[in-house]
């Protein structure tokens, strides 16, 4: 008859060998997105989800929870079980910029979430209307100084990354530019084409085709290197504006407390998925750069981005508003 020690060892081995509850292959992985179907974040999630299915050998479901500028999805994932079955797929601004512009956020980026993996990188651009007689950033800034009443730039919202980037450009150059917030790129383009605003700062994806079509001129991008899609356009760093250099990420985050081994497995699967030909082609169409940095590096990036936006907000004396 086996002794107690032998029985305990056998029982322990059986427990370790058994599948963990809540992480069976038949359980779907939920990718929660804070924006409606059809938008860029949703498309990224669905392309990633399709590529993850064979890699993880499990179903993947994209769940749209739009509202409050993406914050409803954040709260939903924060409250989910920390079992590796629910992830937030979000652009970086919701996690790293919002804490610097909104009071009373119902989540804490660093304590409520565990970074899993980035998925892709996005870059912003400064574009001007063709009515502005400038071909370079230096010429545009000189024009702004000479025409202060017309030196107006738009962004998709007060307190957004493009708003802050435009303000940084103006401050670094020592020029006054009036910021006008809009609800979205379509309205901005109408006024830019009509000559009612001089410039706008936006995701590069909104500017590539109009630039090629001669409807606007992209003067600089905020990327680390020139875009292959617009090789003639310099980076902000090349134009002497190091302060506005930096890509924005789209990433996966799990509820805090999710086991490290599950996070590691999810990152490994994501890295394999984003390197697939299907995902790379889809992301390139969206003018996004596939990139899957791991949990530790991603956590460090989140921390540095939080500090970066806080410093920018403070430097610009931006007045926070309560989250609604």
Wavefront OBJ file of the C-alpha trace (Angstrom):
o trace
v 0.000 0.000 0.000
v 1.537 3.386 -0.993
v 2.627 5.659 1.833
v 1.399 9.204 2.280
v 4.463 10.755 0.618
v 4.063 8.604 -2.500
v 0.358 9.468 -2.688
v 1.054 13.207 -2.296
v 3.679 13.179 -5.060
v 1.321 11.290 -7.385
v -1.533 13.674 -6.625
v 0.673 16.706 -7.264
v 1.830 15.323 -10.599
v -1.762 14.683 -11.631
v -2.776 18.239 -10.751
v 0.128 19.713 -12.752
v -0.673 17.522 -15.733
v -4.355 18.389 -15.739
v -5.473 21.297 -17.936
v -6.028 24.517 -16.044
v -9.625 25.636 -15.723
v -10.610 28.482 -18.022
v -7.797 27.949 -20.541
v -8.962 24.934 -22.487
v -8.489 24.897 -26.236
v -12.234 24.921 -26.709
v -12.624 28.169 -24.741
v -12.700 31.208 -27.049
v -10.210 34.007 -26.691
v -12.138 37.300 -26.518
v -10.516 40.366 -28.060
v -12.451 43.332 -26.683
v -12.389 46.495 -28.801
v -13.688 49.872 -27.655
v -14.800 51.020 -31.093
v -17.535 50.088 -33.605
v -17.175 47.432 -36.276
v -15.517 48.637 -39.445
v -13.118 51.117 -37.839
v -9.367 50.732 -37.964
v -9.075 49.218 -34.471
v -11.810 46.717 -35.272
v -10.133 45.728 -38.534
v -6.824 45.209 -36.739
v -8.563 43.023 -34.156
v -10.328 40.894 -36.766
v -7.233 40.386 -38.900
v -5.241 39.463 -35.815
v -8.020 37.181 -34.560
v -8.160 35.214 -37.812
v -4.399 34.738 -37.744
v -4.432 33.717 -34.065
v -6.977 30.922 -34.470
v -4.624 28.371 -36.073
v -1.645 29.566 -34.034
v -3.376 29.127 -30.662
v -5.608 26.285 -31.878
v -8.669 27.841 -30.272
v -11.590 30.063 -31.282
v -11.036 33.828 -31.242
v -13.966 36.234 -30.934
v -13.827 40.000 -31.481
v -16.221 41.774 -29.137
v -17.043 45.415 -29.883
v -17.862 47.575 -26.855
v -17.882 51.117 -28.234
v -18.500 54.115 -26.037
v -16.803 56.778 -23.903
v -13.931 57.093 -26.348
v -12.966 53.441 -25.934
v -13.145 53.436 -22.135
v -16.125 51.075 -21.862
v -14.018 48.268 -23.294
v -11.184 49.084 -20.898
v -13.482 48.788 -17.882
v -14.983 45.550 -19.221
v -11.569 43.906 -19.496
v -10.448 45.286 -16.154
v -13.419 43.473 -14.573
v -12.956 40.216 -16.501
v -11.526 37.033 -15.021
v -7.730 37.027 -15.081
v -7.626 33.653 -16.831
v -6.061 34.516 -20.180
v -9.364 34.281 -22.038
v -10.088 38.019 -22.304
v -7.784 40.658 -23.772
v -8.172 44.332 -24.562
v -7.011 45.437 -27.998
v -6.532 49.182 -27.890
v -4.597 52.100 -29.340
v -2.087 53.549 -26.905
v -3.764 56.909 -26.284
v -6.562 55.352 -24.226
v -4.056 53.806 -21.843
v -1.211 56.329 -21.793
v -2.619 59.722 -22.873
v -6.037 59.704 -21.204
v -4.531 59.639 -17.693
v -2.917 63.021 -18.463
v -6.023 64.729 -19.857
v -8.946 63.176 -17.949
v -9.774 63.154 -14.253
v -11.601 60.318 -12.497
v -10.707 57.571 -14.940
v -12.319 54.283 -13.840
v -9.058 52.392 -14.351
v -5.347 52.606 -13.645
v -3.239 51.572 -16.603
v -0.353 50.167 -14.596
v -2.167 48.459 -11.725
v -5.302 47.151 -13.455
v -3.670 45.585 -16.511
v -0.862 43.279 -17.561
v 0.728 44.157 -20.921
v 0.793 41.151 -23.253
v 2.106 42.328 -26.614
v 2.063 45.193 -29.016
v 0.453 44.353 -32.356
v 1.421 47.210 -34.639
v 2.697 50.776 -34.717
v 1.083 53.879 -36.152
v 2.614 57.243 -36.963
v 1.228 60.763 -37.201
v 1.869 63.441 -39.784
v 1.627 67.205 -40.182
v -0.128 68.084 -43.443
v -1.015 71.456 -44.952
v -3.536 72.640 -47.505
v -2.364 73.391 -51.024
v -3.420 77.039 -50.557
v -0.481 77.469 -48.166
v 2.630 78.427 -50.183
v 5.045 76.130 -48.372
v 6.905 72.999 -49.427
v 8.867 72.294 -46.254
v 8.253 72.525 -42.533
v 10.625 75.488 -42.271
v 8.712 77.341 -44.987
v 5.392 76.568 -43.307
v 6.575 77.838 -39.929
v 7.887 81.027 -41.576
v 4.484 81.449 -43.239
v 2.774 81.015 -39.850
v 4.907 83.796 -38.365
v 4.047 86.083 -41.283
v 0.324 85.164 -41.251
v -0.638 84.643 -37.582
v -4.379 85.018 -38.192
v -4.341 82.188 -40.729
v -2.018 79.888 -38.762
v -4.731 77.417 -37.776
v -4.247 73.684 -37.338
v -6.858 71.027 -36.705
v -6.889 67.757 -34.804
v -9.528 65.079 -34.159
v -10.101 66.367 -30.626
v -8.846 68.490 -27.731
v -6.416 66.528 -25.594
v -5.677 64.049 -28.396
v -2.188 63.024 -29.465
v -2.430 65.074 -32.714
v -3.506 68.136 -30.679
v -0.485 67.826 -28.426
v 1.896 67.085 -31.301
v 0.773 70.194 -33.171
v 1.220 72.288 -30.030
v 4.697 70.841 -29.546
v 5.673 71.727 -33.105
v 4.481 75.300 -32.636
v 6.234 75.688 -29.299
v 9.495 74.186 -30.502
v 9.503 76.559 -33.480
v 8.444 79.586 -31.454
v 5.321 80.268 -33.521
v 1.684 80.786 -32.581
v -0.775 78.328 -34.102
v -4.442 78.247 -33.185
v -5.760 74.759 -32.485
v -9.273 73.847 -33.635
v -10.636 70.455 -32.524
v -12.894 68.486 -34.883
v -14.947 65.326 -34.517
v -12.998 63.440 -37.157
v -10.838 63.475 -40.267
v -13.659 63.836 -42.864
v -14.746 67.219 -41.471
v -11.139 68.360 -41.229
v -10.493 67.509 -44.875
v -13.489 69.550 -46.033
v -12.135 72.663 -44.314
v -8.533 71.973 -45.314
v -9.456 71.597 -48.972
v -11.637 74.699 -48.701
v -8.773 76.799 -47.351
v -10.452 77.487 -44.006
v -7.637 75.887 -42.004
v -3.948 75.787 -42.829
v -2.911 72.418 -41.459
v -3.815 69.350 -39.497
v -2.067 66.656 -37.522
v -3.448 63.186 -38.083
v -2.639 59.517 -38.440
v -0.503 59.040 -41.533
v -3.155 56.690 -42.935
v -5.492 59.684 -43.403
v -2.911 61.648 -45.367
v -1.046 59.322 -47.728
v -3.546 59.193 -50.582
v -4.543 62.896 -50.467
v -0.821 63.742 -50.522
v -0.294 61.520 -53.557
v -3.348 63.034 -55.238
v -2.008 66.562 -54.707
v -4.889 67.581 -52.433
v -2.567 68.344 -49.517
v 1.115 68.278 -48.670
v 2.514 66.130 -45.866
v 5.491 68.033 -44.462
v 6.784 65.659 -41.759
v 5.907 62.445 -39.997
v 6.544 61.584 -36.345
v 8.072 58.202 -37.190
v 11.593 57.082 -36.348
v 12.332 56.628 -40.052
v 10.782 57.716 -43.341
v 7.716 55.875 -44.536
v 8.227 53.667 -47.567
v 4.877 54.995 -48.785
v 6.106 58.616 -48.725
v 9.888 58.418 -49.108
v 10.061 62.094 -50.065
v 8.634 63.216 -46.700
v 11.185 63.748 -43.904
v 10.665 62.753 -40.293
v 10.220 65.370 -37.589
v 13.665 64.431 -36.298
v 15.191 65.123 -39.713
v 13.470 68.498 -39.611
v 15.049 69.229 -36.222
v 12.057 68.389 -34.004
v 13.215 65.497 -31.809
v 10.500 66.251 -29.238
v 7.678 65.125 -31.527
v 9.310 61.899 -32.661
v 7.597 58.658 -31.703
v 5.164 56.037 -32.942
v 1.873 55.128 -31.296
v 1.108 51.474 -30.605
v -1.897 49.208 -30.838
v -1.564 46.540 -28.161
v -3.050 43.672 -26.191
v -3.517 43.935 -22.430
v -4.909 41.376 -19.980
v -6.557 41.933 -16.597
v -4.035 42.306 -13.779
v -3.252 38.975 -12.155
v -3.327 36.935 -15.353
v -0.738 34.145 -14.921
v 2.651 34.935 -16.441
v 2.786 31.672 -18.397
v -0.491 32.472 -20.125
v 0.686 35.971 -20.962
v 3.895 34.515 -22.392
v 1.918 32.030 -24.510
v -0.400 34.767 -25.794
v 2.545 36.971 -26.715
v 4.262 34.133 -28.537
v 1.085 33.463 -30.494
v 0.669 37.151 -31.298
v 4.261 37.450 -32.502
v 3.728 34.522 -34.853
v 0.384 35.872 -36.069
v 1.615 39.392 -36.881
v 4.564 37.970 -38.813
v 2.219 36.082 -41.142
v 1.882 37.279 -44.733
v -1.866 37.822 -44.291
v -1.525 40.148 -41.309
v 1.461 42.024 -42.690
v -0.381 42.733 -45.929
v -3.554 43.809 -44.102
v -1.657 46.113 -41.752
v 0.385 47.637 -44.545
v -2.879 48.475 -46.337
v -3.910 50.331 -43.174
v -0.460 52.009 -43.095
v 0.430 50.268 -39.849
v 3.729 48.565 -39.066
v 3.394 45.045 -37.606
v 5.381 44.785 -34.386
v 5.009 42.458 -31.410
v 7.221 43.443 -28.483
v 7.035 41.189 -25.430
v 5.443 41.722 -22.005
v 8.468 43.162 -20.190
v 9.450 45.577 -22.961
v 5.809 46.494 -23.514
v 5.353 47.286 -19.808
v 8.411 49.542 -19.944
v 7.001 51.277 -23.025
v 3.668 51.864 -21.263
v 5.464 53.380 -18.285
v 7.593 55.689 -20.429
v 4.589 56.767 -22.533
v 2.614 57.643 -19.393
v 5.505 59.812 -18.220
v 5.942 61.356 -21.676
v 2.337 62.451 -22.095
v 2.160 63.689 -18.511
v 5.203 65.881 -19.109
v 3.774 67.219 -22.388
v 0.386 67.937 -20.808
v 2.051 69.746 -17.917
v 4.369 71.694 -20.221
v 1.427 72.853 -22.332
v -0.566 73.685 -19.188
v -3.456 71.563 -20.421
v -6.467 71.732 -18.132
v -7.833 68.264 -17.425
v -11.537 67.557 -17.627
v -13.563 64.897 -15.857
v -14.064 61.637 -17.715
v -17.681 61.324 -18.787
l 1 2 3 4 5 6 7 8 9 10 11 12 13 14 15 16 17 18 19 20 21 22 23 24 25 26 27 28 29 30 31 32 33 34 35 36 37 38 39 40 41 42 43 44 45 46 47 48 49 50 51 52 53 54 55 56 57 58 59 60 61 62 63 64 65 66 67 68 69 70 71 72 73 74 75 76 77 78 79 80 81 82 83 84 85 86 87 88 89 90 91 92 93 94 95 96 97 98 99 100 101 102 103 104 105 106 107 108 109 110 111 112 113 114 115 116 117 118 119 120 121 122 123 124 125 126 127 128 129 130 131 132 133 134 135 136 137 138 139 140 141 142 143 144 145 146 147 148 149 150 151 152 153 154 155 156 157 158 159 160 161 162 163 164 165 166 167 168 169 170 171 172 173 174 175 176 177 178 179 180 181 182 183 184 185 186 187 188 189 190 191 192 193 194 195 196 197 198 199 200 201 202 203 204 205 206 207 208 209 210 211 212 213 214 215 216 217 218 219 220 221 222 223 224 225 226 227 228 229 230 231 232 233 234 235 236 237 238 239 240 241 242 243 244 245 246 247 248 249 250 251 252 253 254 255 256 257 258 259 260 261 262 263 264 265 266 267 268 269 270 271 272 273 274 275 276 277 278 279 280 281 282 283 284 285 286 287 288 289 290 291 292 293 294 295 296 297 298 299 300 301 302 303 304 305 306 307 308 309 310 311 312 313 314 315 316 317 318 319 320 321 322 323 324
